[in-house]
Protein backbone atom coordinates (compact mmCIF):
# COMPACT_ATOMS: atom_id res chain seq x y z
CA UNK A 1 0.00 0.00 0.00
CA UNK A 2 1.28 3.47 -0.93
CA UNK A 3 0.76 6.46 1.34
CA UNK A 4 0.85 10.01 0.01
CA UNK A 5 3.13 12.43 1.85
CA UNK A 6 1.52 15.64 3.03
CA UNK A 7 -0.66 17.14 5.72
CA UNK A 8 -3.14 14.90 7.53
CA UNK A 9 -5.81 15.59 10.12
CA UNK A 10 -6.16 13.11 12.98
CA UNK A 11 -9.74 12.20 13.83
CA UNK A 12 -9.34 14.12 17.12
CA UNK A 13 -8.57 17.30 15.12
CA UNK A 14 -4.80 17.85 15.32
CA UNK A 15 -2.71 18.15 12.14
CA UNK A 16 0.39 16.15 11.22
CA UNK A 17 2.85 16.11 8.33
CA UNK A 18 3.62 12.67 6.91
CA UNK A 19 7.32 12.68 6.02
CA UNK A 20 7.50 9.23 4.52
CA UNK A 21 7.22 5.50 4.97
CA UNK A 22 10.00 3.27 6.32
CA UNK A 23 10.57 -0.40 7.04
CA UNK A 24 11.46 -1.75 10.50
CA UNK A 25 14.98 -3.20 10.35
CA UNK A 26 14.13 -6.40 12.23
CA UNK A 27 10.50 -7.18 11.40
CA UNK A 28 10.26 -5.41 8.01
CA UNK A 29 6.93 -3.95 9.18
CA UNK A 30 5.96 -0.84 7.18
CA UNK A 31 5.90 2.27 9.39
CA UNK A 32 4.69 5.82 8.76
CA UNK A 33 7.00 8.63 9.89
CA UNK A 34 5.08 11.78 10.76
CA UNK A 35 5.46 15.04 12.66
CA UNK A 36 2.99 16.83 14.91
CA UNK A 37 2.23 20.37 13.74
CA UNK A 38 1.55 21.61 17.25
CA UNK A 39 3.21 21.65 20.68
CA UNK A 40 6.83 20.45 20.51
CA UNK A 41 6.44 19.29 16.87
CA UNK A 42 7.50 15.78 17.87
CA UNK A 43 8.32 13.01 15.40
CA UNK A 44 6.28 9.82 15.56
CA UNK A 45 6.12 6.42 13.88
CA UNK A 46 3.05 4.24 13.57
CA UNK A 47 2.42 1.00 11.66
CA UNK A 48 0.98 1.78 8.22
CA UNK A 49 -1.95 -0.56 8.84
CA UNK A 50 -2.90 1.41 11.97
CA UNK A 51 -2.31 4.81 10.33
CA UNK A 52 -4.69 4.00 7.48
CA UNK A 53 -7.40 2.21 9.47
CA UNK A 54 -10.83 3.55 10.29
CA UNK A 55 -11.89 4.19 13.88
CA UNK A 56 -15.36 4.51 15.35
CA UNK A 57 -16.39 7.97 16.58
CA UNK A 58 -19.93 8.46 17.89
CA UNK A 59 -21.07 5.33 16.08
CA UNK A 60 -19.55 6.39 12.74
CA UNK A 61 -16.47 4.90 11.04
CA UNK A 62 -13.96 7.63 10.11
CA UNK A 63 -10.33 7.48 8.97
CA UNK A 64 -7.81 7.70 11.82
CA UNK A 65 -5.86 10.17 9.62
CA UNK A 66 -7.43 12.00 6.66
CA UNK A 67 -5.32 13.59 3.91
CA UNK A 68 -5.70 17.39 3.85
CA UNK A 69 -2.96 18.55 1.45
CA UNK A 70 -0.50 16.60 -0.73
CA UNK A 71 3.19 17.47 -0.37
CA UNK A 72 5.36 15.59 -2.85
CA UNK A 73 8.69 16.45 -1.19
CA UNK A 74 8.08 17.33 2.49
CA UNK A 75 11.78 16.97 3.39
CA UNK A 76 13.05 19.05 0.45
CA UNK A 77 15.22 16.22 -0.86
CA UNK A 78 14.49 16.73 -4.56
CA UNK A 79 15.71 20.28 -5.00
CA UNK A 80 18.75 22.33 -4.07
CA UNK A 81 18.94 25.97 -2.90
CA UNK A 82 19.29 27.16 -6.51
CA UNK A 83 15.78 25.85 -7.16
CA UNK A 84 16.93 23.13 -9.57
CA UNK A 85 15.10 19.83 -9.33
CA UNK A 86 17.07 16.60 -8.92
CA UNK A 87 14.16 14.21 -9.34
C-alpha positions as a Python dict, from the first residue, in 0.01 Angstrom:
ca = {
    (1, 'X'): (0, 0, 0),
    (2, 'X'): (128, 347, -93),
    (3, 'X'): (76, 646, 134),
    (4, 'X'): (85, 1001, 1),
    (5, 'X'): (313, 1243, 185),
    (6, 'X'): (152, 1564, 303),
    (7, 'X'): (-66, 1714, 572),
    (8, 'X'): (-314, 1490, 753),
    (9, 'X'): (-581, 1559, 1012),
    (10, 'X'): (-616, 1311, 1298),
    (11, 'X'): (-974, 1220, 1383),
    (12, 'X'): (-934, 1412, 1712),
    (13, 'X'): (-857, 1730, 1512),
    (14, 'X'): (-480, 1785, 1532),
    (15, 'X'): (-271, 1815, 1214),
    (16, 'X'): (39, 1615, 1122),
    (17, 'X'): (285, 1611, 833),
    (18, 'X'): (362, 1267, 691),
    (19, 'X'): (732, 1268, 602),
    (20, 'X'): (750, 923, 452),
    (21, 'X'): (722, 550, 497),
    (22, 'X'): (1000, 327, 632),
    (23, 'X'): (1057, -40, 704),
    (24, 'X'): (1146, -175, 1050),
    (25, 'X'): (1498, -320, 1035),
    (26, 'X'): (1413, -640, 1223),
    (27, 'X'): (1050, -718, 1140),
    (28, 'X'): (1026, -541, 801),
    (29, 'X'): (693, -395, 918),
    (30, 'X'): (596, -84, 718),
    (31, 'X'): (590, 227, 939),
    (32, 'X'): (469, 582, 876),
    (33, 'X'): (700, 863, 989),
    (34, 'X'): (508, 1178, 1076),
    (35, 'X'): (546, 1504, 1266),
    (36, 'X'): (299, 1683, 1491),
    (37, 'X'): (223, 2037, 1374),
    (38, 'X'): (155, 2161, 1725),
    (39, 'X'): (321, 2165, 2068),
    (40, 'X'): (683, 2045, 2051),
    (41, 'X'): (644, 1929, 1687),
    (42, 'X'): (750, 1578, 1787),
    (43, 'X'): (832, 1301, 1540),
    (44, 'X'): (628, 982, 1556),
    (45, 'X'): (612, 642, 1388),
    (46, 'X'): (305, 424, 1357),
    (47, 'X'): (242, 100, 1166),
    (48, 'X'): (98, 178, 822),
    (49, 'X'): (-195, -56, 884),
    (50, 'X'): (-290, 141, 1197),
    (51, 'X'): (-231, 481, 1033),
    (52, 'X'): (-469, 400, 748),
    (53, 'X'): (-740, 221, 947),
    (54, 'X'): (-1083, 355, 1029),
    (55, 'X'): (-1189, 419, 1388),
    (56, 'X'): (-1536, 451, 1535),
    (57, 'X'): (-1639, 797, 1658),
    (58, 'X'): (-1993, 846, 1789),
    (59, 'X'): (-2107, 533, 1608),
    (60, 'X'): (-1955, 639, 1274),
    (61, 'X'): (-1647, 490, 1104),
    (62, 'X'): (-1396, 763, 1011),
    (63, 'X'): (-1033, 748, 897),
    (64, 'X'): (-781, 770, 1182),
    (65, 'X'): (-586, 1017, 962),
    (66, 'X'): (-743, 1200, 666),
    (67, 'X'): (-532, 1359, 391),
    (68, 'X'): (-570, 1739, 385),
    (69, 'X'): (-296, 1855, 145),
    (70, 'X'): (-50, 1660, -73),
    (71, 'X'): (319, 1747, -37),
    (72, 'X'): (536, 1559, -285),
    (73, 'X'): (869, 1645, -119),
    (74, 'X'): (808, 1733, 249),
    (75, 'X'): (1178, 1697, 339),
    (76, 'X'): (1305, 1905, 45),
    (77, 'X'): (1522, 1622, -86),
    (78, 'X'): (1449, 1673, -456),
    (79, 'X'): (1571, 2028, -500),
    (80, 'X'): (1875, 2233, -407),
    (81, 'X'): (1894, 2597, -290),
    (82, 'X'): (1929, 2716, -651),
    (83, 'X'): (1578, 2585, -716),
    (84, 'X'): (1693, 2313, -957),
    (85, 'X'): (1510, 1983, -933),
    (86, 'X'): (1707, 1660, -892),
    (87, 'X'): (1416, 1421, -934),
}
